[in-house]
Each structure stands twice: as structure tokens, then as C-alpha cells.
Amino acid sequence: MRCRLAFLATVFQVLAVGAANGEAAGPEGQVVLDTGTYWRYCMAYRTELLRRASGELEPLRSEEGEAVPVLASELPPADWASRAFDDGTWARRKGPVPAHSGEIALVCLRGRFEVKDPAAVGDMKLSLGILGGAVVYLNDREIARTGLPAGKLALDSPALDYPEEAYLTPEGFLYRNLFGDPEKYEERLRSRIRELHDVAVPASALTRGTNVLAVEIHRAPASELLLTKRTVDARREAWRGRNHYWWSRVGFKSLSLTTTSRTDAVVPNVGPPAGPTVWNQPICQRVSVADHGESIESIRPMTLAGPRNSVLAGQVVVGSDTAIRSLKAAGSELERKAGGGAVPSSALDVWYLRPDGPTIDRRRIPVFDTMSPVAPAEIAVHEMGGVATQPIWLAVRVPRDAKPGTYSGKLAISAEGAVPIEVPLVLTVHDWVMPDPEDFASHVGLIQSPESVAVQYGVDLWSDRQWKLMDRSFDLMGQVGSDCVFLYLMRRTHFGNEHGMVRWIRRPAGGFEHDFSIAERYLDLAVKHLGKPEVVGLYLWEAFTQGSRHHPNKGVPITILDPATGELEEGWAPKWGSPEAREFWKPVLDGLREILEKRGLADSMMFGVSTDAQPDEAVIEDLKAVAPGVPWISRGHVRPSELHGVPVGYVCDVWGSPVAPDPSEERCYGWRNPWLRATFPRAGSSTVGAMRPWAPLAMWYVSLEGMSAAGIRGFGSMGADFWDVLAPDDPLRNPYGGGWIHNIIGRYPESAYGQVYMGNSSPYVLGPGPEGALPTVRFEMIRAAAQLTAARTFVEKALLDPDRKARLGPELAERAQKLLDERTRAVLWARKGGWLWFPSSGWQQRDDALYALCAEVASSLGQ
């Protein structure tokens, strides 16, 4: 297990040199570039190197002392620092740019500014603060370096070693990343920052027009002190491992480029520019209301690539220092460049993102999340950024019968008082057909909330209006291949339902009849959009139904219907293990089994939901007697394969969730796992991380592929539309508090006992629109992840089948396996690198290569 660095952000804050959001001009003149400039950046990975006391460099071993292979990601091109280099696929962000993983070996930054008159530029000076070592280029000419050896540098050359004081306190202990050490040893820890101060920039390096300042930051080796010394609190160190004290020895901290020239000789790139701007934005990077464009950067073509029957997306952002009014965007027909053919404009969907996402960083800046087909009448200047910002999302639904080849078109954008702009569109269609969503290889365990929809729109539960609104939720869930539907037979579950979907009706002579109409109609709605879901969960058990110290054992709470009046009564099923329990449940489960059998879903029938608190033997025996052969659903920290002899058919676990091994050690295939095992992607899920609403979009983007490479089927226990619908003073609001206090999930206190709270992942991935659910950016990441996993699975199945692999031939088979291994490592590096690496890693080219490979494999197989 390679080392990871947690808590580095805290150290960065303490050691920061310069301001993250721009530095004011001093008496020397105006600031041309600074830390808060938008930088195009690229990172590269390489196995960490350890400097032994003998002076030898060797790859860092795992914490268990095992040898690790030396692995490295692709380095940027040799001409990356030149003015002519196209950095359009690199990520874009303001500084600082930390490297959250010790395995980040290189950080390359490109900043632009305009010079109108090189002869009129006065003294120009550069100041810089970095971790590791850096060389600075202006228009591909070296102007300064620090922390690096003299002479010619390779992109993977290590920086100079750090002195002992950068590792050890005066008492000889390793610095800890928290627990007061960053504050106590602030001055001494500044030895980790390598700086340049007021370096004179040669005027001869400037050119008229666009100038590029490029900063190439190299990682310093890790000292053997990190392995031979200990911290002052060895017990905490033993628990946290290297995360307790390890630090990344590469990173961009601060920069200031100033000039004494006339204000009209140099155009600074600091802060929002005057007037409207439009810029390209990777779909896997969030946009906040404080983001702004650059007057110096031109719009680039929006390039999309994928197979037939897929949905591909791109994004541009419109910004201005004044309000934006009457914004409109429309995609044109995409014409095929050779041989005729076109993708009609009706296959292009334009969406306008709403700033209703979770806030980011300590300044609580809202981000854009929900996607609306209608543009706002006005986008006002936001107080947090001093700019008006509006992301525009374009989705292309590639027809199943589209001819392979390259297509071109445009996205036309206009606004009141602004010059219209046309963004070129380039679409590459590969000759392979994406499976329909219901046939996707990955498991997407989204759960729909009827109660949330009813409260959100102020409609009666199970009214015709509500059914129409829920249809929209299921429609979107089906577009990403969602595989779950729950029919709750009991009331007051963890899902927050006041009543059950099955109603008990008293017979005059005693006993009950049953009204299955709601459950049946709900199931039909799900099947309409999801096809045949893998899981139809009959929700009839929670820990409190057995009794607990938090709740008396009354049995199972059910809903009793008076058909004459339509009134609902709170009733109770017999206690589990009592003589009446089996007789009570048998006609209900027989009726539901018949309903499922008619729809071909008998094999999807499961009981739930077992959590960390599991049903006792009496529950299992009662249900086994009346519904033999029905497996259970489990969600929690535990990973049971059976409950008192009855198999668990579907499990979503947390702490035991696996991580994909490096392909050099082992290759795993989630689609081959006969057990429907998924990760519960909350805190503690190691597979890719906690897929919370504020998690990096890159995490969502690689999620399903990373899960398949880890040998599991996907993720579960995530809400589709559990919106924040309860008022702050609602007595039934979420008792857990925290970020989701207005959510229906777990609103009944008794249902909270023994539960692993579903709101700890994401309660919703859809947003509320005027006529039902709308997609969010996170939802679109799931769509992309499901499509990429489907493509990966297609290739894997060909490689693992001897006959099909032989038809590919050795050259194609070897190339295909190498490409898949590189994709697995990209997920692993993204997971360990703080998610900053992925958007700068050439992910678009990797995806294009995967889809092109699918077409090549399909051709070789004669498909």
C-alpha cells in the first residue's frame, strides 16, 4: 500500500506565502500575474523516491516493507512551455496548486499576459514560492530556477534534497501534519518553501502579443528520516501510519510578476476582465459563482468523441463584470466531413446550470449543479466573486445509426448588448454501439423518494399529479441504468415514508385483505424506465421491529386502510417469532411474488434492509417459511454473505470496500462477480472515496470504472431525489443534524437505530425543476462513468474469452490490455492525488482512445 498524505491542506494554509486570490500591486508597479491568476496546469505521477543515508535513490516501499513497482504517468510534451503549445486540455484553476499525494512528481503551470509594446515595458520582476524545485520559463526561455541542480533538466529530474530541519523538530521528532505542530514550528517549517525574490526578467524575452510564463516544479526525494525517525506521539502515529507525518515535496505556493511599465504597455491577467468572456471548462471540474474568464484566452473548439447510441457532453462558461441578460445558446446540425451524413440539431440539448450546489471552501462559495433547459432571464453579478457567471452544458445524443467519422458544427451564444460568439463543435463518432442503459455492465443503486416529491411540489401523496412528477425521476434514473426499486411494506422506515405502499383492509369476519394497487403501479412505473431492475427490495424489517432499548417491541408498523372513507390507520403486524407472524405475512408476500412473476422479476425479489443491526433468527425463520428462497439486502460496515442460513443477495458495504489493485499485481472484473456487491460510497468507502454532493466531480466521473476494476459491481444506497424538503421547524426533520437537517431520510427516530445513514452518501443526484426532476452535473458524471464502464467491459470480455482474443490477434490484444491497465492506474492515481491530477491528465484523450479501441475490437470480431 503506497503512502497517502492527508491533512496537507492544513499545512499549506499555515505555510502559505502570498495571497491565494491575488496580490495587490506594490510601489514597484502593477501586478501582471499572481497566485490568484487562472493557471493552466498539468501534473505527472511517479512512484516516490527515497534518499538513503548512503546517498542512493530507491523506490519507496509500502508501509508493510514490500517492494513496489516503479510506475509513472505520461509526462507533458517537451515543448509544453512554448507560446505555441496548445494547453486547452489542461486543467484550469487559481493558485495555489498543492500536490496532495507524495507520488505527484511534476507540476507544470502556464500563465498568460499580453504585451502591447515590448519596448515600453520597464523593469519586470518575479517572486516565487514552491515546494520542491522549480525552473521558470518566459516564452520557452529559462529566466530563473531554485531548488534544482544546474545544467540541463529532464522532466522527471528530482529536485535537490531538503535539509534535516525540514523533517525534524529541534527535539529530533518528525513534524506532525496536525495537532499544533504547523503553528508551533511555523518559522522552522518555512525551510520547506523554496523562494525566488525580485528576480529581474529580461526584456529581451518578451514579445508583442501573448506571452507565456511557465513554471516547472519538480519533486524532491523523500529523506530516509521519514522512515527512521518517529513523532512525539508514537501511538497516534501507529494508528494513522504515514499520513500522520508524511508531506508532499512538490507544489505551487505563490507567484508575483510585476512591472514598472506604462499601464498601456502590458495587459495584466489578474482578476476579472472588463466585459463579457467565454471560456472552455472540463465537464469534470466544477464551476463556482466566483469563477471568471480571461480576456487573453480565446475560445477553443468543443471536442467530443464517443460511439453510436451514447450521450456525450461538453461545457463552456459565459462570464461578465456586469449582469448578463437574455442569454441564449443553440447547437447547430453537425455535418459529417467526408461521405455525407449529419447529426440533427434536435439531438443536441443545451442546459443552463443553476448555482444550487453545495458550497466550496471556507468562503462558502456556491457551485453550479442542477441543469435547466431554460436560461435565466438575468444572471446578476454575485457578491462573492464580483462577476456574473453562467455555465452552458451541451449534450449530444449520438444516434444509433450515425455513420462513423468526424462531424463539425457550432454552438451559437448571444446575450443582450454583447457580440454573438460561435463555439466550434467537433464530434468524432466511433464505429461501435453503446449498449442501452438497462444493459449497462455496472450497478447504479439510486433510490427514488415518493414522499420527497410530494412535499417538494405540494401535492397529495399518490395523486395523479405526483405520479406524473415521479415519472420524470424514473425517466432520468433509467438513463444511467439504475438497478433498484424499493416497495416499502412497513411505515416509518429509514426512507422517511409515513405509510407503506401495501394497505391492509380489515375483513368483517376477521383477518385482512390487501390493497397492492400502489405497490403495483409504482413497480410498473419503475419497470417502464428501468427495464428489469436487479433488485426489488421489499422493505419490511428494521431493527426497531424486534424491539430495542430505544423502542418497545410492538411488531412491524403497517398501514390499515378503511375503503369506505379512505382514511389510513397506523397498525402493527404481529411480533416476529410469534405464532401469528407467518400467517399474517404469507398472503402479502404471495401476492407480491405473483405481481413480480407477471413482470419477470421473481428473481429480483429481496427482503430488507439489514444494516449493522441484523435481523435475528426468528425474523429469518418466519420469512423463510412463508417466502422460501428470497435473499436479503444488507447495507453497512459489515459484509455478510448470509443471515442465519439465508443468503444476502445484495450488499453495499463501507469500510471493507475494496480498492483496485495495480494491474501488475492483479486484475479484477466487477461484471464477473456473481455476487451483487456494491460500495456504499460514504466516508470510509475506500474504492474511490465518499461520493458526497460536494465531492470532486472527477471522483464521480471515474467511480464506476474504479469499482469494476476493484472487483465489485458498482455503488448503492444513494438517493435520486431525496431533496431538502422539510422546514427548519418541522418536528420530523432529520435527527442527525449536520448538512442535511431538512431531509426526509431517517426523519423517524426509531428508524435511525442500527442504520448506516443513507444521507452520508448523496441524498439526491437529481434537482427539482418546475415539472419534475432535472439532471445535475453529478448525475451526468454517473452517465459518463456508466458508459465508460460499458466500453471497458466490452473490451475485457473479448480479452478474457480465448476464442475472441484469438480473433483480435496478439498485437491488438496486447495494445488493448495496456490501454485498460493505464485506465486503472489513472483511477488509482486520481484517488490518491487529491483529485487535482485527473482533470489535467489527458482524460479526454484516454476516453477517445477507449472508444476507438471498442470500434477496433468490434471490427475484429465482425460485429
N, C-alpha and C positions, 0 to 999 in steps of 0.2 A: 504494500500500500504506500503510494507516494505521499509525501508530506503536503499538507494544505495549510494555508495561512488564513486563520480567522482573525478578526479584530484589527486588521491592518488599517482600516479606515480611521480608527481612533488615533493610531499613531500618526497617520498622515495629517490629521487635524492639528495635533499638538505641534508637529514639526513644520507646519506649512510656512513657506517663505513666499510672501506676496499674496495678493488677494485672488480668490478663485473667480471673481466676477469682474475683473478689470481693475487696472491700477491707474490712479489719477496721474495726469501729466505733472511732472515736477518743474523746477525752474529751468532745467536743461532744454525744454521744448515739448513738443507734442508727442504723445504715445502713438506709435504706428501699429504695433502688435503687443498683446499682453497675454497673461494667463487665461483671461476670460474670452479671448478670441475663439471663434469656432475653428477648430483644427481638424483636418482630415488625418486619421491615424490608422496605423496597421501594427499588429502585434505578431510575434512569432514565438512558438514554443520550442523548447529543447530540454531534455532531461537535465536536472540540476547537476552542476559540477561541484565537487568538494575539494578544497585545497587541504592536503595533508600537511602536517608539520614538516615533513621532509621536502615539501615544495611540489610534490606530484599532484596532478589533477586527475580525479577519477569520478565516474558517475556516482551520484548519491544513492546509497542503498535504501531499501524500505525500512520502516521503523522496526520491522522484525529482523533486520540484518540481511535480508535476502538481496541478491544481485538483481538489478533491474536493467532492461534493455535500454540502449540509448535511442531515443525517439525524438524526432524533430518535425515540426510543421514546415510548410513551404515558406521560404524567405521571399521578401519583395524583390522585384526586378532590380538589376544593377543600376538602372537609370532612374530609380524612384525619386531622387532628389532634383531632377531636372525640371525646368519650366514646362517642357513639352509633355511630361508624363501625365497620363490621364488617371487621376485618383478618384474617379466617380464611383467606383465600387468600394472605396474605403469608408469606414465609419466616420461620422461627424459628431463632434462634441466639444464643449468648452473644457478647458483645463480646470484643475489638474487631471492627469490621467494616471491613476495608480495601477500597479500590477498586483492583483490580489493573490496571485499564485507565484510561488518560487520558481515554477517552470516557465514563466514568461522570460524569454532570453533577450528579446529585442522589442523596442517601441520606436516606431518611426512616425514623425509628425510633419505635416505640411501646412504652413500658413501663408496666405496671400495678402499682398498690398499693392497698390497702384502708384507708380511714379509717372508724373506728367512731364517733368523736366529734370533729368538726371543732373544737369549742370548746375541747377539751382538748389540741389539738396545739400544742406550743411552737414555738420558733424552728426554722425549716426552712431549710437552706442547700444550695445547688447548686454543684458544681465540675464543670468540663467541659474536655476536651481534644480538639481536632479538627484536621483538615486542611481548609483552605478557609475557609468562613464558616458560622456556624450561628445559627439562631433557635430558642429553646426555648419550647414552649407547655405550660401546665398546664391541662388540660380546655379546650383551644382558646383559652386566654388567653395572650398573649405575656408571658413573665416575664424574658427575657434574650436578648441577641444579641451576637455577636462576629464580627469579620471581614466584616461586611456593611454596606452603606450604610444610612443612616437612611431612614425612610419606608416606604411600602407596598412589599411584595415580591411579585414573581411567582415561581412555582415554578421557572422557568428563568432567574431573575436570576443573574448571576455574582457571586461573592464579590469582595472587594477584592483588588487585586493584591498579590503578595508583594514584599518589598524585595530588592535585589540580593544581600544576604548569604544569602538562602535558595537562591540558584542558584550562587554563585561562592565559591571558597575565597579566603582572604586574598591568595593569589598571583594571583587572577584566572582560575583554571581552573574548569570545571564540576565539581561533585561527581560522583564515580562511585558507582554503586549497590553496588559491592563493592570488593574489593582494598584493604581497610583504611580507606577514606575515612569510612564511618559511625562507626568508632571514633575515628579521628584528629580528626574535626571534630564530635564529638558535641555539644559545647556550642553551637557555632555553628549546627548543624543544628536545634537546638531552635527556631530562629526560624520553622521551618515549622509548628510546633504553636501553634495559637491557643487560648488558655485563658480560662476563667472561674474565679474563685476565691471561694468562700464567698458567692455571690450570695444575698441574702435572698429567700425565697419567700413571697409574700403569703398570709397565712392565708385571706384572702377568696377566693382562687382554688380552695380545697379544697372538696370536697363529701362528704357522707356516702355511703359505699359505695365503688364502684370509681372510682379516679382514674387519669387517663392523662397521663403525661409524654411529650411528643412532641418529637423533635429533628429539625430540618430542616437538612441540611448541604448547602451549595452549593459547586460547584467554582469555584476561582479561575482566571482565564485563564492561559495559558502565556506566559511572557515571551519576547520576541524573543532574549534572551540564549541561550536553549536552541539557537538556530539560528546565532547569530553567534559564539559562543564555542566553545572546544574543551576537551577534557580533557587531563590531563598526558601521557597515553599515546595519542596520536592513532592509532597503528597498531591497537591493540586496539579503539578506538572505531570505526575504519573497518570492522573485521570485525563487530562487534556492532551497529552502527548506533545508533539512538536508545535501544535497550534498555540501552545502556551507561550512560546518564546521565539518561534521562527519568524523571520522577516524577509520580505522580498527586496532584493538588492538591485532593483531597476524600477524607474518610474519618473514621470514628468511632474515636477512640483510647481515651478514658476518661471515666468519669462517676461521680459520687458525690452522692447525695441523702441528707442526714442530718437528724435531728430530735432535739430535746431533750425531746420529749413523753413522757408515760407510755407504758409498753410496751403497754398495752391500748387506746390511742387510735389507733395506726397499726399495721397488719399489714405488716411488710416483705416484699418479694419478692426475697430474697437466699438462695441455697442451697436445698437440697431441703426441701420442706414436710413436716410430720409427717403420717403416714397415707398411704393409697393415693390415687393420682391417675390420671386417664386423659386423654390429650390427642391431638388430631389431628396427623398428621405427613404431609407430602407424600411421595409414593412416590419422588420423585426426590431426596430428601435422606436421607443415611444416618442410622442410629441407632447410638449407641455405648453401652457399658455404663455410662458416666458420665452419660448424659442423664437428666434428671428433669423432673417436671411442675411446675405452679404451682397452688397452692390457689385462686388468684383467678380462674383461667381456666376457663370452663365448656366442656364437650364440645360440639362443633358437629356438625351432620349430616354424614355421609359422602356426598358428592355425586359421582355417576358419570354419564358421558354417552358414548354411542357408538352404532354401528349394530348391526343384527342380525348374528348369527354372529361377534361379536367377543368378546374377553375383556377385561374392564375391572377395574381394581384400585384399592383404597383401603387406608388404613392408620391404625390408632390404636395408641397405646403405653400400656401399663399400668406404673406405677411405684409404689414404696413405699420408705419408710425402714426397713422390716423385710422379712423374707423373704415371698415370695408363694407360697402353696400351693394346690393343687387348682384351678388356673386353668382355666376353660372359656369358650369363646366359640362361639356358634351363630347363623347367619343365618336369618332367617325367610323365608317366602314374600313376594315383592314383588307387591303388588296394584296394578293399573292404576287410576289415579284416575278416569278417565272412559271409559265404554263397555265395561267389563269386561275380563277377561284378567289373567293373572298369570305371573310367572316363578317356577317352583317352587323351594323351598328346596334341592332336590337340585342346582340349578345354581349354588349358592353354595359356594365352597370356602374354608375357614378354614385359615390356615397360621400357625405359630408360628416366628419367626425364631430362628436359633441364633447365638450370638456367636463365630462361627468365621471371620469375615472378616479381612482384613488390618488391622493396627493403624494408627491415625492419629496424627499429630503427634508431637512429640518425647517425649511421655509414654507412647507406645506403648499407647494405649487401644484395646482390641478393639472391632470393629464387628460388627453383625449382617449375615449374608449368606445362609446356607443356610436353606431353608424346610421345616419339618417339619409333617406333618399332625397330629402328636401333641404336646400341650403337655407341658412338663417337669413332673415331679411337684413340684418346688420350684425357685423362682428365688431364689437366695441374694443377699444384699447383696454387691456387688462392692467389693473393697478400693479400686479406683481412683476410684470416684465416691461411695462410701458409700450407694449406693441399689441396690435391685433393679429391673431394667428388663426388660420383655418386649414387643417389638413384635408386634402381631397384624395379619396381612395378610388382606384379604378379596378374593377373585377371583370375579367374576360372569361366568359363561359365558352370554352373551345368546343365547337360542335363535334359530335361523334364521327361525322362523315367529312370533316375538314381534311383537305389534302395536306400532306406534309410539305414543309418548306418555310420560307421566310415571308412574313406579311408586314406591311407598313401602313400607318395611318397617323392620326393626330388626336390629341386631347385639346380642345379649344377652351380657353378660360377667359372670361371677361368680368368686369366689375365697373360700377359707376365711376366715371372720372379717370379710369386707368386705360392704358393702351392694351388692347387684347393681346394675348400670347398664345402660341400654339406649341404644345409639348409633343415632339415626335414620338410615335409609338412604334416599336419593333417587336413583332411576335414571331417566335420560332416554334413551329408545330412539329413534334417528333412522331414518327410512324409507329405508334403503339397506342392502344386504347386503355385508358384508365378504367378500372372496374367501377361499377356503380357503388355508391356509398354503402348500401346494405351488404355488399360483398367485400368491403374493406377487410384487410387482414387483422387490424388492430382492434382492441376492445376500448370503446369510449363509453364510460359509465355515467352518463348525465341523467339526472333525476328531475322530473317536472313537478311543479308545485301548484295544484289547483287552487289552494287557499290563497297563495300569494297573488295569483292572477285575479281572483275575485276581489281581494282587498285593494289591489293596485287600481283597478278600474271601477270600483264601487258598484259591482254587480252582484246579484244574488248567486250563491253557490249552486252550481249545476243548472243555471239558467241557460237559455239558448244563446244569449249574448256571451256567456262565459265559455261555452263550448266552441264558439267561433274564435274567441281570443286564444284558447288553448290550442286550437288547430294551428295557429301560427307558430307557437312554441314547438310543437311536434314537427312541423314542417322544417324548421331550422335544425332541430336535433337530428332529423333524418338526413340532412345534407352532409353531416360529418360522420354518419354511420353509428349513431348512438344505439346501444345494445340493451338498455334496461327499461323496464316499466314495472312500477310497483302498484299493487292493489292492496290498500290497507283495509283489513277486515276489522281492526280494532280502532277505537278513537284515542285521541290524546297521545299520539306517537311522537317520536323524535322529529318527524317531519312537520309537526305543528298542526295536524288536522284535528278539528274539533269533533268530527264524526267520521264513521267508517264508510266505505263505499258499498258494503253489503248491509242491508237493513233487515232486521228480524221483525216479523209480524206475528203477534200472538193469535193462536187459534182459540176459538171459543171453548173447545173441548180440552184445551191444554196443549202445551208444546208450541212450536213455532213453524211458520212458513218463512220463505226467504225471498227478498227482492234483490235480484242480481242486476237490475237494469243499469244502474250507474256503473258498476264494475265492468259490465259487458260493453257498454257504449265507450267507456274510457279505453278499454283494451282495443276496440275497433279503431278508435282514433289513433292509438299508438301504432297499430299494425298498418294502417293506411300510409303512414310516413316512414316507419322504421323497418317495414318488411316483417321478418320473423325475428324478434329480439331474442338474444341468447338467454336472457334472464327475465322471467315474470315472477317477481317476488310477492308472495302472499304474506303481508305484514300482519302477524298475529301474536307476536311474542315480544316482550321487553322484560327487563329484569324485574320491574315492579309487579309484573303479573304473577310472580312467585312469592311476592311479599319481601319486604326488606325493612331495615331499621328506619328507612326514610318513608316507607309507605306500607300500610297494612295489606295483608293478602286478601283481597276481595275477589280475585279471579281476573279475567280479562275484560276490560271495559268495551262494550259494544253499543251499537245504536239500535233502538227499537222504534219502529215506525207505526203510527196509527193511520191506516189508509183512509179512514173516514175523514179525518181532519188534516192529515198531512203533517201533524206535529211529530217531533222527534223527542225521544226519551232516552236518558242515559241509563243503560242497563249493564249487567255483568254476566259474563259466561261463568260456568262452574269452575271451581279451582282445579288447576292441573293435578292429576292424580286422584281426583275424586271419582266415585262410581258413575257420576252423571257426565263427566267431561267428554268421554268418547262418543256417547250417544248424541251429545249436543253438537259436536264438531263434524261428525260423519256426513250428514246431509249437506252441510255447507261446502265441504271440500269435494264431495262427489259432484255437486252442481258446478263448482268451479272447474273441476277436471274435465267435465263434459264440455264446458264452454271452451276450454283451451284445446281439447281434442278436435273440436269442429274447425278450429283455425290452424291446426297442425302445430300446436305449441305445447303439447303434452310434455315433451322433453325439456321445456324451458321452465316448468313449474318448480319453484323452490320456496322454502319457508325462511322467514327471517324476522328480526335481524339479530343474530348473535353478535356480541361485541366482546369487550374484555370480560364482561359478566356473561356467562354462558348458561343456556338452559340446563336444568338438572335432568336427571334420568326420567323422572315422572313425565315431564313435558315430552321428551323424546319418545318414550314408550306410548303415550297417548296418541301422538301424531303418527307414529309408525303403524299403530294398529288400525287407524281409520284411513290413512293415506300412505300405504307402503311404497317404498322406492323413491320418495320425494327427498332430495338433498336439501341442505341448509345453506344459507348465506351468512358469511362472517365478515365483520369489519372491526379492526382494532389493532392493537400492538401484537396480539397473538396470531398464530398462523395454524389453526387446527385443520387437519385433514379429515377428521371425523368427530362427531359428538355422540358419545355413548353408543358407538357402533353404526351410526348413520353418517354417510359421507357428507362432507362440506363440498358443495358443487361450485361455489363462487366465493373467493376470499379476496379482500382488499386489506393488506397489512401495511404497517407503518415502519417500525424500527427494523424489522427484518427484511425490508425490501432490498433486493439485490442491486448491485452496480455491474454494468457490463465489464467483463474482463478485457484486457488488451488482447486483440486478435492473435498476437504472437503466443499467447498462453492458451487461449480457448476461444471458441466462437459459439455463441448461443443464439437460439432462434425462438422468439416468443410464439410464433404461429405453430411451432411443433409441440408446444407444451399442451399435453392432453387435459391438464387441469386449468380451469378458468381462474388463473391467479393474476391479480392486478395490484398495482400500488395505490395506496390511499395517499395522494400527493400533498400531505400537510407537513408541518415541521417534523423532522425525524425520518422522512422518506428520503432514502439515500440515492434512489435510482437516477433522478435528475435534480430533485430539490422540491421545495414546498411551492406548489403552484397556487400561491395566493393571488388575489386580484392585483396586488402591486408588484408581483414577481416580474423580473425582466422578461420581455417578450421573447427573447432568444430561448429562454427556458421552455416556454410553451411551444416554440417552433420545433425544437429537437425532441420534445417529450416522448412521443410515441415511438420514434425510431430508437431512442435510447432505451426505452422499456423493452422493445423487442430484442435489441442486442443484449439485454440483461437476462433474457430467457423468460420474460413474463409477457402477458398478453396486452397490457395497456394500463389504464387508470380507471378508478371508480370512486364512488362516494363523493361526487361533485354535483352541485346544483346547476340546473339550467336556468331557472327563473325564480329562485328564492330571493326576491327583491326585498329591500328595506321598506316595509310597508306599515309597520306598527308605529303609532305615535309615541313620542318620548314618555308620555304619562300613561301609556297602556299598561294595565296591571299584568298583562300576559306577555310583556316583551321579554326578549331573551335574557334569562337569568345569568348568563355567563359574563355579560358586560363586554368590555373590550371594543373592538372595531365594528361589531355587528349587533349592537344592542337593540336595533329596530327590526330584527329579522325574526321570521316565524320559527325558524329551526330551533328546536329544543325549548319552545316557549312554555311548555308544561313541565313544571319542576320534577314531577315524578319520572318523566321520561328521560331526564338527564342522568339519572343514576346508572352507572355502568356503561354509559355511552362514550364513544370516542367522537367528539363533536364534529359534525359534518361541515359546519361553518369554518373549521380550521383549514379547509382547502379553499375552494371558492364557492360561495353560495349561489352565484349566478355567473354565467358566461354570455347571457343574452341581456339586452337592455330593454326597458319598457318604451314602446312607441305609442303613437296615438291610436293605432288599431291593432295592437298586439306587440309581440316581441320583435326586436330588431337585433341584428348581429352586432357583436362588439369586435374590437381588434383582437382580443384574446380568443374569441370564437373562430375568427379567421386563421389564427395561428394553429388551432386544432385542426381545421380543414387542411391546411398545408401539411401539417405533421402526418395526418392520416393518408394523404395522397403520396407523400414521400415514402411512408412505410409500406404502402401497397406496391410501389415500384420496387423498393428494396426486396420485398418478399417474392415478387415475380422472378427477380434475378436469382435469389437464394434457392428457390425451388428448382430452377434449371441447373444450378451448380451441384445440388445435392442428389439429383436423380442421375444415375450413371448413364442411362441411355441419352437423356437430353444433354448432359455435359459432353458426351462424345460428339454429339452433333454440333456443339459450339466450336469444337476444336481447341487444342491446347493454348494457342495464343489468346483467343478471346476469353477463354475460361480464366486464365491467369490474370488478364487485364481486369476482368470483371471482379475477381476476388480482391485484387489490390484496391480497386475503387471502393468496394464495400468496407474494407478494413480502414481505409482513410476516413470514411464517413463515421465509423465507430469511434475512431480516435478524435475526430472533431467534436463529437458529443462529450467524450471524456474530458478533453481539454477545456471545452466550454464550461462544463460542470465545475472544474477545479479553478478556473481562471476568473471568477467573479463576473462572468457573463459579458465583460467588456470585449473580450477577444473575438467572440463569434461574429458580430456584425462587421468586423474588419477583416475577416478571414477568407474572403472569396467564396462565401456560401452560395451566391448566385451561380458561379461557375461550376461548383460541385453539383448543384441541383440540375443544371443543364446537362452536365456530363452523365448523371444518373439516368435522366430521361432519354438521352441519346443512346445510352447503353441498353435500355429496355427495348428500344426500337431495333438495335442491332441483334440482340438476343432473340427477339420475336422473329426477325427475318431469318436467322439461322435455324430456327425451329419450324419455319414455314407457316407461321401464324399471321 
